[in-house]
Every structure is written in structure tokens, then in C-alpha cells.
């Protein structure tokens, strides 16, 4: 169970890392002056496409415009700072899982009413703790 959770987290993190390219601070576009400046600069760059001769490579021109727009966005908007995520599945969570495992083994050996109640309480506590940890700290 623990290995499955860790494996899923690792896979999801790898998927997220694929898209960790440059992210621009798009909130600056809410400012009127910044929006106007971006609009003017991008319009200038697309005007260069219209001035292409038939002999020039259109794909190369598009690539240049794309790179220029990225540079423009980096200069005007700046890069967005990414949040640093803390690993939330820690030793405390492992302790709750060990308690749950011990309670289950105790119930298997002696399926009395008190062991059933203990198992249910430990399960509930472990689930609550792990859910809280995952929601509030990730």
C-alpha cells in the first residue's frame, strides 16, 4: 500500500516536471499599460511576417516570432515563481500505517469486540491524519 502511494506520487511528479518550462507572470496583464505594451510589440512582430518574400522560409520565420514572443513575455511580464512543495507523506504517516497494521494483526489473531473497535478507531485516525496531511500540506 505504502509503496503504491509512493509510486503514484513519483509518477505524478514526473508528469508535472515535463511541463516545468518557463511560466510567465500573467497577472501583470491585468495592468492596462502592460497589456498595451505587449499588444504593440506582438503586432510589430507579426507585421514582419507580412513583409516576407516568397523565397524566405515561413517555418523559420514563425519559429523566430515564437522565440521573440517568449523573450518579450519574459522581459515585460517576468517569470512566475513556482511554489516549493514539501513532501507530505512523512514518518508520522508511516507511524499511523504501522499502528493500523498492528491493530489489524491483533484483530486477526483475536477477533473480539474490543479488537474490532480498536481496529476501527485506528483506521479512522490514520485516514483522517493522512487526508489532512495530503490536503493541507501539498
Secondary structure by P-SEA (a helix, b strand, c coil): caaaaaaaaaaaaaaaaaaccccccccccccaaaaaaaaaaaaaaaaaaaaccccccaaaaaaaaaaaaaaaaaaaccbbbbbbbcccccaaaaaaaaaaaaaaaaaaacccaaaaaaaaaaaaaaaaaaaaaaaccc
